[in-house]
């Protein structure tokens, strides 16, 4: 079980990912934008658990997932937890996304291929790094 900060602007996608994470007993904190996620990291509430992993949509208005990761590193808010980026882009564009993200340890996953098992496997792999 991990504590995950989910930054996803699309309500339907957010609900699907929350359901997938709940099936594997993960604790999920949600942010409806990259900016909201950044604000949560800058000013955590006392009752919020330590975040083990961030799952962020690449394409969000104002502050997308790649920019969120960059801002976390720049502001040295915390030791950057592993990040799983989710996108509706096809895998043929993952190379381009990797350059945009500039984080060789980050994982990129297609929303079209997400399932509770696939997402949980990615989380376990990221936590073992």
N, CA, C and O atoms as a GROMACS GRO file, in nm:
protein
  516
    1UNK      N    1   0.084  -0.118   0.000
    1UNK     CA    2   0.000   0.000   0.000
    1UNK      C    3   0.088   0.124   0.000
    1UNK      O    4   0.186   0.134   0.074
    2UNK      N    5   0.051   0.219  -0.086
    2UNK     CA    6   0.126   0.343  -0.097
    2UNK      C    7   0.031   0.461  -0.087
    2UNK      O    8  -0.089   0.449  -0.110
    3UNK      N    9   0.087   0.577  -0.051
    3UNK     CA   10   0.010   0.700  -0.054
    3UNK      C   11   0.045   0.772  -0.183
    3UNK      O   12   0.162   0.800  -0.211
    4UNK      N   13  -0.058   0.801  -0.261
    4UNK     CA   14  -0.039   0.853  -0.396
    4UNK      C   15  -0.109   0.987  -0.409
    4UNK      O   16  -0.224   1.003  -0.370
    5UNK      N   17  -0.036   1.084  -0.466
    5UNK     CA   18  -0.096   1.212  -0.503
    5UNK      C   19  -0.132   1.201  -0.650
    5UNK      O   20  -0.044   1.189  -0.735
    6UNK      N   21  -0.260   1.206  -0.680
    6UNK     CA   22  -0.309   1.197  -0.817
    6UNK      C   23  -0.345   1.336  -0.867
    6UNK      O   24  -0.435   1.400  -0.813
    7UNK      N   25  -0.275   1.382  -0.970
    7UNK     CA   26  -0.304   1.511  -1.033
    7UNK      C   27  -0.365   1.482  -1.169
    7UNK      O   28  -0.295   1.445  -1.263
    8UNK      N   29  -0.496   1.501  -1.179
    8UNK     CA   30  -0.570   1.469  -1.302
    8UNK      C   31  -0.686   1.568  -1.314
    8UNK      O   32  -0.767   1.581  -1.222
    9UNK      N   33  -0.692   1.637  -1.427
    9UNK     CA   34  -0.795   1.740  -1.444
    9UNK      C   35  -0.928   1.686  -1.497
    9UNK      O   36  -1.031   1.751  -1.478
   10UNK      N   37  -0.928   1.572  -1.561
   10UNK     CA   38  -1.050   1.518  -1.618
   10UNK      C   39  -1.121   1.431  -1.514
   10UNK      O   40  -1.066   1.331  -1.468
   11UNK      N   41  -1.243   1.469  -1.479
   11UNK     CA   42  -1.316   1.400  -1.370
   11UNK      C   43  -1.333   1.251  -1.397
   11UNK      O   44  -1.312   1.170  -1.307
   12UNK      N   45  -1.370   1.213  -1.518
   12UNK     CA   46  -1.390   1.071  -1.548
   12UNK      C   47  -1.261   0.992  -1.532
   12UNK      O   48  -1.260   0.884  -1.473
   13UNK      N   49  -1.151   1.045  -1.586
   13UNK     CA   50  -1.022   0.977  -1.573
   13UNK      C   51  -0.979   0.970  -1.426
   13UNK      O   52  -0.927   0.868  -1.381
   14UNK      N   53  -1.002   1.078  -1.354
   14UNK     CA   54  -0.966   1.081  -1.212
   14UNK      C   55  -1.041   0.972  -1.136
   14UNK      O   56  -0.981   0.900  -1.055
   15UNK      N   57  -1.170   0.959  -1.161
   15UNK     CA   58  -1.251   0.858  -1.091
   15UNK      C   59  -1.208   0.716  -1.126
   15UNK      O   60  -1.204   0.629  -1.039
   16UNK      N   61  -1.175   0.692  -1.252
   16UNK     CA   62  -1.129   0.559  -1.294
   16UNK      C   63  -0.998   0.524  -1.224
   16UNK      O   64  -0.984   0.414  -1.171
   17UNK      N   65  -0.904   0.617  -1.224
   17UNK     CA   66  -0.774   0.590  -1.161
   17UNK      C   67  -0.790   0.572  -1.011
   17UNK      O   68  -0.725   0.486  -0.953
   18UNK      N   69  -0.875   0.651  -0.947
   18UNK     CA   70  -0.900   0.634  -0.803
   18UNK      C   71  -0.955   0.494  -0.776
   18UNK      O   72  -0.913   0.428  -0.682
   19UNK      N   73  -1.049   0.450  -0.859
   19UNK     CA   74  -1.105   0.314  -0.841
   19UNK      C   75  -0.998   0.207  -0.856
   19UNK      O   76  -0.993   0.112  -0.778
   20UNK      N   77  -0.911   0.224  -0.957
   20UNK     CA   78  -0.802   0.128  -0.977
   20UNK      C   79  -0.711   0.124  -0.855
   20UNK      O   80  -0.672   0.016  -0.809
   21UNK      N   81  -0.677   0.240  -0.802
   21UNK     CA   82  -0.587   0.246  -0.687
   21UNK      C   83  -0.653   0.190  -0.562
   21UNK      O   84  -0.587   0.125  -0.481
   22UNK      N   85  -0.781   0.216  -0.545
   22UNK     CA   86  -0.854   0.166  -0.428
   22UNK      C   87  -0.860   0.013  -0.427
   22UNK      O   88  -0.860  -0.048  -0.321
   23UNK      N   89  -0.865  -0.048  -0.545
   23UNK     CA   90  -0.870  -0.194  -0.553
   23UNK      C   91  -0.745  -0.257  -0.492
   23UNK      O   92  -0.747  -0.372  -0.448
   24UNK      N   93  -0.637  -0.182  -0.490
   24UNK     CA   94  -0.511  -0.231  -0.434
   24UNK      C   95  -0.478  -0.163  -0.302
   24UNK      O   96  -0.363  -0.163  -0.258
   25UNK      N   97  -0.581  -0.104  -0.240
   25UNK     CA   98  -0.570  -0.047  -0.105
   25UNK      C   99  -0.472   0.069  -0.092
   25UNK      O  100  -0.416   0.091   0.016
   26UNK      N  101  -0.450   0.142  -0.199
   26UNK     CA  102  -0.364   0.260  -0.191
   26UNK      C  103  -0.444   0.377  -0.134
   26UNK      O  104  -0.565   0.388  -0.155
   27UNK      N  105  -0.375   0.464  -0.063
   27UNK     CA  106  -0.435   0.588  -0.013
   27UNK      C  107  -0.416   0.692  -0.123
   27UNK      O  108  -0.305   0.709  -0.174
   28UNK      N  109  -0.524   0.760  -0.160
   28UNK     CA  110  -0.517   0.854  -0.272
   28UNK      C  111  -0.555   0.995  -0.226
   28UNK      O  112  -0.663   1.018  -0.171
   29UNK      N  113  -0.464   1.089  -0.251
   29UNK     CA  114  -0.491   1.231  -0.234
   29UNK      C  115  -0.510   1.286  -0.375
   29UNK      O  116  -0.430   1.255  -0.464
   30UNK      N  117  -0.613   1.366  -0.398
   30UNK     CA  118  -0.639   1.411  -0.534
   30UNK      C  119  -0.621   1.561  -0.550
   30UNK      O  120  -0.647   1.640  -0.459
   31UNK      N  121  -0.576   1.595  -0.669
   31UNK     CA  122  -0.564   1.735  -0.709
   31UNK      C  123  -0.622   1.745  -0.849
   31UNK      O  124  -0.593   1.661  -0.935
   32UNK      N  125  -0.702   1.846  -0.872
   32UNK     CA  126  -0.768   1.861  -1.002
   32UNK      C  127  -0.686   1.935  -1.105
   32UNK      O  128  -0.732   1.961  -1.216
   33UNK      N  129  -0.564   1.970  -1.066
   33UNK     CA  130  -0.474   2.038  -1.160
   33UNK      C  131  -0.331   2.022  -1.109
   33UNK      O  132  -0.307   1.984  -0.995
   34UNK      N  133  -0.237   2.051  -1.198
   34UNK     CA  134  -0.098   2.049  -1.157
   34UNK      C  135  -0.071   2.154  -1.051
   34UNK      O  136   0.006   2.131  -0.958
   35UNK      N  137  -0.134   2.270  -1.066
   35UNK     CA  138  -0.114   2.377  -0.967
   35UNK      C  139  -0.167   2.336  -0.831
   35UNK      O  140  -0.103   2.362  -0.729
   36UNK      N  141  -0.284   2.271  -0.827
   36UNK     CA  142  -0.340   2.225  -0.700
   36UNK      C  143  -0.247   2.122  -0.635
   36UNK      O  144  -0.229   2.122  -0.513
   37UNK      N  145  -0.188   2.035  -0.716
   37UNK     CA  146  -0.094   1.936  -0.662
   37UNK      C  147   0.029   2.006  -0.605
   37UNK      O  148   0.077   1.971  -0.497
   38UNK      N  149   0.080   2.105  -0.677
   38UNK     CA  150   0.196   2.180  -0.630
   38UNK      C  151   0.164   2.251  -0.499
   38UNK      O  152   0.246   2.253  -0.407
   39UNK      N  153   0.046   2.310  -0.490
   39UNK     CA  154   0.005   2.376  -0.366
   39UNK      C  155  -0.002   2.277  -0.251
   39UNK      O  156   0.038   2.310  -0.139
   40UNK      N  157  -0.053   2.157  -0.276
   40UNK     CA  158  -0.060   2.055  -0.170
   40UNK      C  159   0.080   2.016  -0.123
   40UNK      O  160   0.102   1.993  -0.004
   41UNK      N  161   0.174   2.008  -0.216
   41UNK     CA  162   0.311   1.971  -0.179
   41UNK      C  163   0.381   2.084  -0.104
   41UNK      O  164   0.461   2.060  -0.014
   42UNK      N  165   0.351   2.208  -0.143
   42UNK     CA  166   0.413   2.324  -0.077
   42UNK      C  167   0.363   2.341   0.066
   42UNK      O  168   0.438   2.381   0.155
   43UNK      N  169   0.237   2.311   0.088
   43UNK     CA  170   0.175   2.337   0.217
   43UNK      C  171   0.093   2.216   0.262
   43UNK      O  172  -0.030   2.222   0.264
   44UNK      N  173   0.162   2.106   0.299
   44UNK     CA  174   0.087   1.986   0.338
   44UNK      C  175   0.013   2.007   0.470
   44UNK      O  176   0.060   2.076   0.560
   45UNK      N  177  -0.105   1.946   0.478
   45UNK     CA  178  -0.180   1.950   0.603
   45UNK      C  179  -0.119   1.846   0.698
   45UNK      O  180  -0.066   1.745   0.653
   46UNK      N  181  -0.128   1.872   0.826
   46UNK     CA  182  -0.070   1.781   0.925
   46UNK      C  183  -0.125   1.640   0.914
   46UNK      O  184  -0.054   1.543   0.938
   47UNK      N  185  -0.253   1.629   0.878
   47UNK     CA  186  -0.315   1.496   0.873
   47UNK      C  187  -0.284   1.420   0.744
   47UNK      O  188  -0.314   1.301   0.736
   48UNK      N  189  -0.224   1.486   0.643
   48UNK     CA  190  -0.190   1.418   0.519
   48UNK      C  191  -0.068   1.328   0.539
   48UNK      O  192   0.032   1.370   0.597
   49UNK      N  193  -0.078   1.204   0.492
   49UNK     CA  194   0.038   1.114   0.503
   49UNK      C  195   0.148   1.154   0.404
   49UNK      O  196   0.124   1.232   0.312
   50UNK      N  197   0.266   1.100   0.425
   50UNK     CA  198   0.378   1.124   0.334
   50UNK      C  199   0.344   1.066   0.197
   50UNK      O  200   0.292   0.955   0.187
   51UNK      N  201   0.371   1.141   0.094
   51UNK     CA  202   0.341   1.096  -0.042
   51UNK      C  203   0.454   1.008  -0.093
   51UNK      O  204   0.570   1.048  -0.094
   52UNK      N  205   0.416   0.887  -0.134
   52UNK     CA  206   0.514   0.791  -0.186
   52UNK      C  207   0.534   0.805  -0.336
   52UNK      O  208   0.645   0.786  -0.385
   53UNK      N  209   0.428   0.837  -0.408
   53UNK     CA  210   0.432   0.844  -0.553
   53UNK      C  211   0.336   0.953  -0.601
   53UNK      O  212   0.232   0.977  -0.539
   54UNK      N  213   0.372   1.017  -0.710
   54UNK     CA  214   0.282   1.110  -0.777
   54UNK      C  215   0.240   1.046  -0.909
   54UNK      O  216   0.324   0.996  -0.984
   55UNK      N  217   0.111   1.048  -0.936
   55UNK     CA  218   0.061   1.012  -1.068
   55UNK      C  219   0.004   1.140  -1.126
   55UNK      O  220  -0.086   1.201  -1.068
   56UNK      N  221   0.057   1.180  -1.241
   56UNK     CA  222   0.017   1.309  -1.298
   56UNK      C  223  -0.016   1.295  -1.446
   56UNK      O  224   0.057   1.230  -1.522
   57UNK      N  225  -0.125   1.356  -1.485
   57UNK     CA  226  -0.160   1.366  -1.626
   57UNK      C  227  -0.059   1.459  -1.692
   57UNK      O  228  -0.025   1.564  -1.638
   58UNK      N  229  -0.012   1.421  -1.808
   58UNK     CA  230   0.082   1.505  -1.881
   58UNK      C  231   0.016   1.636  -1.925
   58UNK      O  232   0.073   1.743  -1.911
   59UNK      N  233  -0.106   1.624  -1.977
   59UNK     CA  234  -0.175   1.740  -2.035
   59UNK      C  235  -0.283   1.792  -1.942
   59UNK      O  236  -0.393   1.738  -1.937
   60UNK      N  237  -0.250   1.898  -1.869
   60UNK     CA  238  -0.347   1.967  -1.786
   60UNK      C  239  -0.332   2.116  -1.813
   60UNK      O  240  -0.222   2.164  -1.842
   61UNK      N  241  -0.442   2.191  -1.804
   61UNK     CA  242  -0.432   2.336  -1.828
   61UNK      C  243  -0.341   2.402  -1.724
   61UNK      O  244  -0.334   2.360  -1.609
   62UNK      N  245  -0.273   2.504  -1.766
   62UNK     CA  246  -0.188   2.589  -1.682
   62UNK      C  247  -0.061   2.522  -1.634
   62UNK      O  248   0.048   2.577  -1.654
   63UNK      N  249  -0.070   2.406  -1.573
   63UNK     CA  250   0.050   2.339  -1.522
   63UNK      C  251   0.034   2.189  -1.543
   63UNK      O  252  -0.028   2.120  -1.461
   64UNK      N  253   0.089   2.138  -1.651
   64UNK     CA  254   0.081   1.996  -1.683
   64UNK      C  255   0.178   1.914  -1.598
   64UNK      O  256   0.253   1.968  -1.518
   65UNK      N  257   0.173   1.784  -1.617
   65UNK     CA  258   0.254   1.694  -1.536
   65UNK      C  259   0.404   1.718  -1.545
   65UNK      O  260   0.474   1.717  -1.444
   66UNK      N  261   0.454   1.740  -1.668
   66UNK     CA  262   0.598   1.763  -1.685
   66UNK      C  263   0.641   1.891  -1.613
   66UNK      O  264   0.745   1.894  -1.548
   67UNK      N  265   0.559   1.996  -1.626
   67UNK     CA  266   0.592   2.122  -1.559
   67UNK      C  267   0.579   2.110  -1.408
   67UNK      O  268   0.654   2.173  -1.333
   68UNK      N  269   0.484   2.030  -1.362
   68UNK     CA  270   0.470   2.003  -1.219
   68UNK      C  271   0.598   1.941  -1.164
   68UNK      O  272   0.651   1.985  -1.063
   69UNK      N  273   0.647   1.838  -1.232
   69UNK     CA  274   0.771   1.772  -1.188
   69UNK      C  275   0.888   1.868  -1.188
   69UNK      O  276   0.970   1.868  -1.095
   70UNK      N  277   0.896   1.951  -1.291
   70UNK     CA  278   1.005   2.050  -1.300
   70UNK      C  279   0.998   2.149  -1.184
   70UNK      O  280   1.101   2.181  -1.124
   71UNK      N  281   0.879   2.197  -1.153
   71UNK     CA  282   0.862   2.294  -1.043
   71UNK      C  283   0.896   2.232  -0.908
   71UNK      O  284   0.956   2.297  -0.823
   72UNK      N  285   0.858   2.107  -0.888
   72UNK     CA  286   0.891   2.038  -0.762
   72UNK      C  287   1.042   2.034  -0.745
   72UNK      O  288   1.095   2.064  -0.638
   73UNK      N  289   1.113   1.997  -0.853
   73UNK     CA  290   1.260   1.990  -0.846
   73UNK      C  291   1.319   2.129  -0.826
   73UNK      O  292   1.408   2.146  -0.742
   74UNK      N  293   1.273   2.228  -0.901
   74UNK     CA  294   1.328   2.364  -0.892
   74UNK      C  295   1.308   2.425  -0.754
   74UNK      O  296   1.398   2.488  -0.699
   75UNK      N  297   1.191   2.405  -0.699
   75UNK     CA  298   1.159   2.466  -0.570
   75UNK      C  299   1.210   2.383  -0.453
   75UNK      O  300   1.200   2.425  -0.338
   76UNK      N  301   1.262   2.266  -0.483
   76UNK     CA  302   1.313   2.176  -0.379
   76UNK      C  303   1.214   2.164  -0.264
   76UNK      O  304   1.250   2.173  -0.146
   77UNK      N  305   1.088   2.144  -0.302
   77UNK     CA  306   0.981   2.132  -0.203
   77UNK      C  307   1.006   2.012  -0.115
   77UNK      O  308   0.988   2.018   0.007
   78UNK      N  309   1.046   1.906  -0.174
   78UNK     CA  310   1.071   1.783  -0.102
   78UNK      C  311   1.154   1.694  -0.191
   78UNK      O  312   1.173   1.722  -0.310
   79UNK      N  313   1.203   1.587  -0.134
   79UNK     CA  314   1.268   1.488  -0.218
   79UNK      C  315   1.161   1.442  -0.315
   79UNK      O  316   1.055   1.394  -0.275
   80UNK      N  317   1.189   1.457  -0.443
   80UNK     CA  318   1.087   1.428  -0.543
   80UNK      C  319   1.051   1.280  -0.540
   80UNK      O  320   1.136   1.194  -0.565
   81UNK      N  321   0.926   1.251  -0.508
   81UNK     CA  322   0.886   1.110  -0.509
   81UNK      C  323   0.882   1.060  -0.653
   81UNK      O  324   0.877   1.140  -0.747
   82UNK      N  325   0.884   0.928  -0.671
   82UNK     CA  326   0.873   0.876  -0.807
   82UNK      C  327   0.745   0.929  -0.872
   82UNK      O  328   0.643   0.950  -0.806
   83UNK      N  329   0.753   0.949  -1.003
   83UNK     CA  330   0.638   1.004  -1.075
   83UNK      C  331   0.599   0.911  -1.188
   83UNK      O  332   0.683   0.867  -1.267
   84UNK      N  333   0.470   0.881  -1.194
   84UNK     CA  334   0.413   0.808  -1.307
   84UNK      C  335   0.329   0.909  -1.384
   84UNK      O  336   0.234   0.967  -1.330
   85UNK      N  337   0.363   0.929  -1.509
   85UNK     CA  338   0.287   1.018  -1.594
   85UNK      C  339   0.187   0.937  -1.674
   85UNK      O  340   0.222   0.833  -1.731
   86UNK      N  341   0.063   0.983  -1.679
   86UNK     CA  342  -0.038   0.917  -1.760
   86UNK      C  343  -0.078   1.012  -1.872
   86UNK      O  344  -0.082   1.134  -1.854
   87UNK      N  345  -0.108   0.955  -1.986
   87UNK     CA  346  -0.139   1.036  -2.103
   87UNK      C  347  -0.232   0.962  -2.197
   87UNK      O  348  -0.236   0.839  -2.200
   88UNK      N  349  -0.306   1.039  -2.272
   88UNK     CA  350  -0.390   0.982  -2.377
   88UNK      C  351  -0.310   0.968  -2.506
   88UNK      O  352  -0.360   0.912  -2.604
   89UNK      N  353  -0.187   1.018  -2.508
   89UNK     CA  354  -0.103   1.006  -2.627
   89UNK      C  355  -0.068   0.860  -2.652
   89UNK      O  356  -0.068   0.780  -2.559
   90UNK      N  357  -0.040   0.827  -2.775
   90UNK     CA  358  -0.002   0.690  -2.807
   90UNK      C  359   0.144   0.666  -2.768
   90UNK      O  360   0.222   0.759  -2.751
   91UNK      N  361   0.177   0.539  -2.755
   91UNK     CA  362   0.313   0.504  -2.715
   91UNK      C  363   0.417   0.550  -2.815
   91UNK      O  364   0.534   0.563  -2.780
   92UNK      N  365   0.377   0.573  -2.940
   92UNK     CA  366   0.473   0.620  -3.040
   92UNK      C  367   0.527   0.759  -3.006
   92UNK      O  368   0.631   0.800  -3.058
   93UNK      N  369   0.458   0.832  -2.919
   93UNK     CA  370   0.502   0.966  -2.878
   93UNK      C  371   0.575   0.966  -2.744
   93UNK      O  372   0.613   1.072  -2.695
   94UNK      N  373   0.594   0.848  -2.683
   94UNK     CA  374   0.658   0.842  -2.551
   94UNK      C  375   0.801   0.896  -2.554
   94UNK      O  376   0.845   0.956  -2.456
   95UNK      N  377   0.874   0.876  -2.664
   95UNK     CA  378   1.011   0.929  -2.675
   95UNK      C  379   1.010   1.080  -2.667
   95UNK      O  380   1.093   1.141  -2.599
   96UNK      N  381   0.916   1.140  -2.737
   96UNK     CA  382   0.900   1.286  -2.734
   96UNK      C  383   0.862   1.332  -2.593
   96UNK      O  384   0.912   1.433  -2.544
   97UNK      N  385   0.773   1.259  -2.530
   97UNK     CA  386   0.732   1.293  -2.393
   97UNK      C  387   0.850   1.282  -2.297
   97UNK      O  388   0.865   1.367  -2.209
   98UNK      N  389   0.932   1.179  -2.312
   98UNK     CA  390   1.046   1.160  -2.223
   98UNK      C  391   1.139   1.281  -2.229
   98UNK      O  392   1.192   1.323  -2.127
   99UNK      N  393   1.159   1.337  -2.349
   99UNK     CA  394   1.243   1.457  -2.362
   99UNK      C  395   1.178   1.575  -2.290
   99UNK      O  396   1.246   1.653  -2.224
  100UNK      N  397   1.046   1.586  -2.303
  100UNK     CA  398   0.972   1.695  -2.238
  100UNK      C  399   0.980   1.683  -2.086
  100UNK      O  400   0.994   1.782  -2.015
  101UNK      N  401   0.971   1.561  -2.038
  101UNK     CA  402   0.970   1.535  -1.894
  101UNK      C  403   1.108   1.556  -1.833
  101UNK      O  404   1.119   1.610  -1.723
  102UNK      N  405   1.212   1.513  -1.904
  102UNK     CA  406   1.350   1.527  -1.857
  102UNK      C  407   1.372   1.456  -1.724
  102UNK      O  408   1.435   1.510  -1.633
  103UNK      N  409   1.318   1.335  -1.712
  103UNK     CA  410   1.335   1.255  -1.591
  103UNK      C  411   1.344   1.109  -1.633
  103UNK      O  412   1.243   1.046  -1.664
  104UNK      N  413   1.464   1.057  -1.635
  104UNK     CA  414   1.484   0.921  -1.686
  104UNK      C  415   1.421   0.814  -1.598
  104UNK      O  416   1.396   0.703  -1.644
  105UNK      N  417   1.396   0.846  -1.471
  105UNK     CA  418   1.336   0.748  -1.380
  105UNK      C  419   1.183   0.747  -1.385
  105UNK      O  420   1.119   0.655  -1.334
  106UNK      N  421   1.125   0.849  -1.446
  106UNK     CA  422   0.980   0.857  -1.451
  106UNK      C  423   0.924   0.749  -1.543
  106UNK      O  424   0.989   0.705  -1.638
  107UNK      N  425   0.803   0.708  -1.514
  107UNK     CA  426   0.734   0.609  -1.596
  107UNK      C  427   0.622   0.681  -1.670
  107UNK      O  428   0.553   0.765  -1.613
  108UNK      N  429   0.605   0.645  -1.797
  108UNK     CA  430   0.497   0.701  -1.878
  108UNK      C  431   0.402   0.587  -1.912
  108UNK      O  432   0.445   0.480  -1.956
  109UNK      N  433   0.273   0.611  -1.890
  109UNK     CA  434   0.174   0.508  -1.918
  109UNK      C  435   0.059   0.567  -1.999
  109UNK      O  436   0.017   0.680  -1.976
  110UNK      N  437   0.010   0.489  -2.093
  110UNK     CA  438  -0.105   0.529  -2.171
  110UNK      C  439  -0.232   0.504  -2.090
  110UNK      O  440  -0.249   0.398  -2.030
  111UNK      N  441  -0.320   0.602  -2.086
  111UNK     CA  442  -0.448   0.585  -2.016
  111UNK      C  443  -0.528   0.470  -2.076
  111UNK      O  444  -0.606   0.405  -2.006
  112UNK      N  445  -0.509   0.446  -2.204
  112UNK     CA  446  -0.584   0.341  -2.272
  112UNK      C  447  -0.544   0.201  -2.226
  112UNK      O  448  -0.621   0.106  -2.244
  113UNK      N  449  -0.427   0.188  -2.167
  113UNK     CA  450  -0.379   0.057  -2.124
  113UNK      C  451  -0.382   0.039  -1.973
  113UNK      O  452  -0.332  -0.061  -1.922
  114UNK      N  453  -0.438   0.134  -1.901
  114UNK     CA  454  -0.441   0.124  -1.755
  114UNK      C  455  -0.542   0.019  -1.709
  114UNK      O  456  -0.650   0.005  -1.766
  115UNK      N  457  -0.504  -0.052  -1.608
  115UNK     CA  458  -0.592  -0.145  -1.537
  115UNK      C  459  -0.543  -0.146  -1.393
  115UNK      O  460  -0.432  -0.099  -1.366
  116UNK      N  461  -0.622  -0.198  -1.300
  116UNK     CA  462  -0.573  -0.203  -1.162
  116UNK      C  463  -0.441  -0.279  -1.151
  116UNK      O  464  -0.352  -0.238  -1.076
  117UNK      N  465  -0.428  -0.388  -1.224
  117UNK     CA  466  -0.307  -0.471  -1.215
  117UNK      C  467  -0.186  -0.400  -1.276
  117UNK      O  468  -0.078  -0.401  -1.218
  118UNK      N  469  -0.205  -0.340  -1.392
  118UNK     CA  470  -0.094  -0.271  -1.459
  118UNK      C  471  -0.047  -0.152  -1.376
  118UNK      O  472   0.073  -0.131  -1.360
  119UNK      N  473  -0.140  -0.076  -1.324
  119UNK     CA  474  -0.105   0.040  -1.244
  119UNK      C  475  -0.036  -0.002  -1.115
  119UNK      O  476   0.062   0.060  -1.074
  120UNK      N  477  -0.086  -0.106  -1.050
  120UNK     CA  478  -0.024  -0.153  -0.926
  120UNK      C  479   0.117  -0.205  -0.951
  120UNK      O  480   0.207  -0.180  -0.871
  121UNK      N  481   0.138  -0.275  -1.062
  121UNK     CA  482   0.271  -0.323  -1.097
  121UNK      C  483   0.367  -0.206  -1.116
  121UNK      O  484   0.481  -0.210  -1.070
  122UNK      N  485   0.322  -0.101  -1.184
  122UNK     CA  486   0.406   0.017  -1.205
  122UNK      C  487   0.441   0.083  -1.072
  122UNK      O  488   0.554   0.127  -1.052
  123UNK      N  489   0.344   0.090  -0.982
  123UNK     CA  490   0.368   0.150  -0.851
  123UNK      C  491   0.472   0.068  -0.774
  123UNK      O  492   0.565   0.124  -0.716
  124UNK      N  493   0.456  -0.063  -0.775
  124UNK     CA  494   0.552  -0.148  -0.702
  124UNK      C  495   0.693  -0.131  -0.761
  124UNK      O  496   0.791  -0.123  -0.687
  125UNK      N  497   0.702  -0.126  -0.893
  125UNK     CA  498   0.834  -0.108  -0.957
  125UNK      C  499   0.896   0.026  -0.917
  125UNK      O  500   1.016   0.033  -0.889
  126UNK      N  501   0.816   0.131  -0.915
  126UNK     CA  502   0.868   0.263  -0.881
  126UNK      C  503   0.914   0.269  -0.735
  126UNK      O  504   1.014   0.333  -0.704
  127UNK      N  505   0.841   0.203  -0.647
  127UNK     CA  506   0.878   0.203  -0.506
  127UNK      C  507   1.006   0.124  -0.479
  127UNK      O  508   1.076   0.151  -0.382
  128UNK      N  509   1.036   0.027  -0.565
  128UNK     CA  510   1.156  -0.054  -0.548
  128UNK      C  511   1.281   0.016  -0.597
  128UNK      O  512   1.392  -0.028  -0.566
  129UNK      N  513   1.266   0.124  -0.672
  129UNK     CA  514   1.384   0.195  -0.726
  129UNK      C  515   1.462   0.262  -0.617
  129UNK      O  516   1.564   0.326  -0.644
   0.00000   0.00000   0.00000
